[in-house]
Amino acid sequence: MQFLDFEKPIAELTARVAELRATADAGALDIEQEVSKLEAKAEKMLRDTYAKLSPWQKTQVARHPQRPHLKDYLAGFVTDFMPLAGDRAFADDLAIIGGLGRIGGRRVMVIGHEKGDDTASRLRHNFGMAKPEGYRKAIRLMELADRFGLPVVTLVDTSGAFPGVQAEERGQAEAIARSTEACLALGVPLVAAIVGEGGSGGAVALASANRLLMFEHAVYSVISPEGCASILWRTAERAADAAEAMKVTAQDLAKLGIVDRIVPEPLGGAHRAREQAIATLGQALVEELQRFDGLEPQALRARRREKYLAIA
């Protein structure tokens, strides 16, 4: 387990427990009672810490490298998944993965950001930062789902769209705008979930949905806290102040009417009990999709429009 900076006291207790268990395994002492006390103390400390996380601490949890990523959700609650690749114009962007599958037995189109979980896969998936061809692939898959009457589920986890020169040359801003437009124009249900970090237009392009879900410790913002701090105070060291001011947490966004449902995470974050977190999100998506049974395309578009006009 990789511990975050604010978890150092918990890490020290956990390390002490591990040392004691190693001693017990060696047959030197019977220390089960002491181990139990330390484990209880560590759990209480973890519970108390996560009950009062600051927005910046939640940002760190949302970015935790061991947090589940798209491939884990696909393996966990999407069955019969068939990936569909390419934008039919330039290339296949691996920062966005999409395809046909079933969630709770219901046929759906699943689209999401994949960050990767080690150095090689992070480079291959460009750390979840999509280029224009990624968003054009998403548009193609959404239009395909619309044509066949399949609900769309999007899983958002990106710090933002790729800001490189080549992406701009290929029309990054236009691709993001077209993807957002495609979300709003769908005649089928669109349910989106912010599962980690939802950053800038790169997240909005897949999250302009009928229902927006958000994990308890995920974050969703117009810019990263570091980027905001660099603009306002000319230093990224005030990222914590920026995170507080921007209202990036699920709890703040629910109060503002942007997030429709907060999905609870296991104690200590989704990275501590990955299977439990994945199962919880899968069940939440099944329940949300059921909301739209029997609704006509016109009604779905109207509800989506009313949702975002109400926010404005």
C-alpha positions in Angstrom: 0.0 0.0 0.0 1.3 3.4 -0.9 0.5 6.0 1.7 -0.2 9.6 1.0 1.6 12.4 2.9 -1.2 13.1 5.2 -1.4 9.4 6.1 2.0 9.2 7.6 0.8 8.5 11.2 -1.4 5.7 9.8 1.6 4.3 7.8 3.8 4.2 10.9 1.1 2.2 12.9 0.7 -0.1 10.0 4.4 -0.7 9.7 4.5 -1.4 13.5 1.8 -4.0 13.1 3.7 -5.6 10.3 6.8 -5.8 12.4 5.0 -7.4 15.3 3.3 -9.9 13.0 6.7 -10.8 11.5 8.0 -11.4 15.1 5.0 -13.5 16.0 5.4 -15.6 12.8 9.0 -16.2 13.8 7.7 -17.8 17.0 9.4 -15.4 19.3 6.5 -14.0 21.2 2.7 -14.2 21.6 1.8 -10.6 20.7 -1.7 -11.1 19.2 -3.3 -8.9 21.8 -0.9 -6.0 21.2 -1.4 -6.4 17.4 -5.1 -6.2 17.8 -4.9 -3.0 19.8 -2.6 -1.4 17.2 -4.9 -2.5 14.3 -7.9 -1.0 16.1 -6.0 2.2 16.7 -4.9 2.4 13.0 -8.5 1.8 11.8 -9.8 4.5 14.1 -7.1 6.9 12.9 -8.0 6.1 9.3 -11.7 6.6 9.9 -11.1 9.9 11.7 -8.7 11.1 9.0 -11.0 10.3 6.1 -14.0 11.8 7.9 -12.5 15.3 7.6 -10.4 15.3 4.4 -9.7 18.7 2.9 -10.4 19.3 -0.8 -6.7 19.1 -1.5 -6.4 15.8 0.4 -9.3 14.5 -1.6 -7.5 15.5 -4.8 -4.5 13.4 -3.6 -6.8 10.4 -2.9 -8.5 10.8 -6.4 -5.0 10.7 -8.0 -3.8 7.7 -5.9 -1.8 5.4 -8.3 -3.4 2.3 -6.9 -7.0 3.5 -7.4 -9.0 1.4 -9.8 -8.9 2.5 -13.4 -11.1 1.9 -16.4 -9.7 -1.6 -17.2 -10.5 -2.6 -13.6 -14.2 -1.4 -13.9 -14.5 -3.2 -17.3 -13.3 -6.4 -15.8 -15.4 -5.9 -12.7 -18.9 -5.2 -13.8 -19.0 -5.1 -17.6 -19.6 -8.5 -19.3 -19.1 -9.4 -22.9 -17.1 -6.3 -23.5 -16.1 -5.8 -27.1 -13.7 -2.8 -27.6 -14.2 -0.6 -30.7 -11.1 1.3 -31.8 -10.3 4.4 -33.9 -11.9 7.6 -35.0 -12.0 6.6 -38.7 -10.0 9.7 -39.5 -6.6 9.7 -38.0 -5.7 7.1 -35.3 -6.8 5.2 -32.3 -6.2 7.1 -29.1 -5.6 4.7 -26.2 -6.3 7.5 -23.6 -10.0 6.8 -24.3 -11.3 3.2 -24.5 -14.8 2.3 -25.6 -16.9 -0.6 -26.7 -20.0 -2.6 -26.4 -20.8 -4.6 -23.3 -23.4 -5.5 -20.7 -23.9 -3.9 -17.2 -26.4 -5.8 -15.0 -27.5 -7.8 -18.1 -28.3 -4.6 -20.0 -26.6 -3.9 -23.3 -24.7 -0.6 -23.2 -21.9 1.4 -24.8 -19.1 2.0 -22.3 -16.6 4.8 -22.9 -13.9 6.1 -20.5 -10.5 7.4 -19.8 -7.7 5.0 -19.1 -4.7 6.3 -17.2 -2.6 3.1 -16.9 -1.2 1.6 -13.7 2.6 1.4 -14.3 5.2 3.4 -16.3 4.7 1.5 -19.5 0.9 1.6 -19.5 0.8 5.2 -18.4 2.9 6.2 -21.4 0.9 4.0 -23.7 -2.4 5.6 -22.5 -0.8 9.1 -22.2 -1.8 9.3 -18.6 -5.5 9.4 -19.6 -5.1 12.7 -21.4 -6.9 12.3 -24.7 -6.1 13.9 -28.1 -8.6 15.0 -30.7 -8.8 11.5 -32.2 -9.8 10.2 -28.7 -12.8 12.5 -28.5 -13.7 11.8 -32.1 -13.7 8.1 -31.3 -16.0 8.8 -28.4 -18.3 10.8 -30.7 -18.4 7.9 -33.2 -19.2 5.4 -30.4 -22.0 7.6 -29.0 -23.6 8.0 -32.4 -23.4 4.3 -32.9 -25.1 3.7 -29.6 -27.8 6.2 -30.5 -28.4 4.5 -33.8 -29.0 1.1 -32.1 -30.8 2.5 -29.0 -28.2 1.5 -26.5 -27.6 3.5 -23.3 -24.2 5.1 -22.9 -22.1 4.9 -19.7 -19.0 7.0 -19.4 -16.3 6.7 -16.7 -14.3 9.9 -16.4 -10.8 9.9 -14.9 -8.5 12.5 -16.5 -6.5 15.6 -15.4 -7.6 17.1 -18.7 -7.3 16.8 -22.5 -3.7 16.6 -23.9 -2.4 20.2 -24.3 0.4 19.4 -26.8 1.0 21.4 -30.0 0.1 18.4 -32.2 -3.2 18.0 -30.5 -4.0 21.7 -31.0 -3.0 21.4 -34.7 -5.5 18.6 -35.1 -8.3 20.6 -33.6 -8.4 19.7 -29.9 -10.8 22.4 -28.8 -13.2 21.6 -31.7 -13.1 17.9 -30.9 -13.9 18.5 -27.2 -16.8 20.8 -28.2 -18.2 18.3 -30.7 -18.0 15.5 -28.0 -19.9 17.7 -25.5 -22.5 18.4 -28.2 -22.8 14.7 -29.0 -23.5 14.0 -25.3 -26.2 16.6 -25.2 -27.8 15.4 -28.5 -28.1 11.7 -27.6 -31.6 10.2 -27.8 -30.6 7.4 -25.4 -29.8 7.6 -21.7 -26.3 8.8 -20.8 -25.0 8.1 -17.3 -21.5 9.4 -16.4 -19.4 8.7 -13.3 -16.4 10.7 -12.1 -14.3 7.8 -10.7 -11.1 9.7 -10.0 -10.1 13.0 -11.3 -12.4 15.0 -13.6 -10.4 17.8 -15.1 -11.4 20.7 -17.4 -13.1 20.2 -20.8 -11.4 16.9 -21.2 -13.8 15.6 -18.6 -16.9 17.6 -19.6 -16.6 16.1 -23.1 -17.7 12.7 -21.6 -19.7 13.9 -18.6 -22.5 16.0 -20.0 -25.0 13.4 -19.0 -28.6 12.8 -17.9 -27.2 11.6 -14.5 -23.7 12.5 -13.1 -22.4 10.2 -10.4 -19.2 10.9 -8.5 -17.2 8.8 -6.1 -17.0 10.1 -2.6 -13.3 11.1 -2.8 -13.2 12.0 -6.5 -12.7 15.6 -7.7 -14.2 17.5 -10.6 -13.0 21.0 -11.6 -12.5 23.4 -14.5 -8.7 23.3 -14.0 -6.3 21.5 -11.7 -5.7 23.1 -8.3 -2.0 23.5 -9.3 -3.0 25.2 -12.5 -5.4 27.5 -10.8 -2.8 28.4 -8.1 -0.2 29.1 -10.8 -2.6 31.6 -12.5 -3.9 33.3 -9.4 -0.8 33.4 -7.2 2.0 32.6 -9.6 2.9 29.5 -7.6 1.6 25.9 -7.5 2.5 25.7 -3.8 -0.9 27.2 -3.0 -2.8 24.4 -4.7 -4.5 23.6 -1.4 -6.0 27.1 -1.3 -7.1 26.8 -4.9 -8.8 23.4 -4.3 -10.7 24.9 -1.4 -11.8 27.9 -3.4 -12.9 25.9 -6.5 -15.3 23.5 -4.7 -13.8 20.5 -6.4 -15.3 17.8 -4.1 -18.3 15.6 -4.7 -20.0 17.0 -1.5 -19.6 20.6 -2.7 -20.7 19.8 -6.2 -23.8 17.9 -5.0 -24.8 21.1 -3.0 -24.4 23.1 -6.2 -26.6 20.7 -8.1 -23.9 19.6 -10.5 -23.6 16.0 -9.2 -26.7 13.9 -8.9 -25.4 11.1 -6.8 -22.4 10.5 -4.6 -21.1 6.9 -4.6 -19.6 5.8 -1.3 -16.1 4.5 -1.2 -14.6 1.9 1.2 -12.9 3.3 4.3 -9.7 4.9 3.3 -10.6 5.3 -0.4 -11.3 3.0 -3.4 -7.6 2.0 -3.6 -7.8 0.2 -0.2 -10.7 -2.2 -1.3 -10.8 -2.1 -5.0 -13.2 -4.9 -5.6 -15.7 -3.4 -3.1 -15.5 0.0 -4.8 -15.9 -1.5 -8.2 -19.0 -3.5 -7.2 -20.6 -0.5 -5.5 -20.2 1.6 -8.6 -21.5 -1.2 -10.8 -24.7 -1.5 -8.7 -25.1 2.3 -8.7 -24.9 2.4 -12.5 -27.5 -0.4 -12.8 -29.9 1.6 -10.6 -29.3 4.8 -12.6 -29.9 3.2 -15.9 -33.3 1.8 -14.7 -34.5 5.4 -14.2 -34.8 5.9 -17.9 -36.7 2.8 -18.9 -39.5 3.7 -21.3 -38.5 7.3 -21.9 -38.6 8.6 -25.5 -35.5 10.3 -27.1 -37.3 13.7 -27.0 -37.9 13.3 -23.2 -34.3 12.3 -22.6 -32.9 15.3 -24.5 -35.4 17.6 -22.7 -34.3 16.3 -19.2 -30.7 16.8 -20.1 -31.3 20.3 -21.3 -33.3 21.2 -18.2 -30.6 19.8 -15.9 -27.8 22.0 -17.3 -30.0 25.1 -17.7 -30.9 24.8 -14.1 -27.2 24.8 -13.1 -26.6 28.0 -15.1 
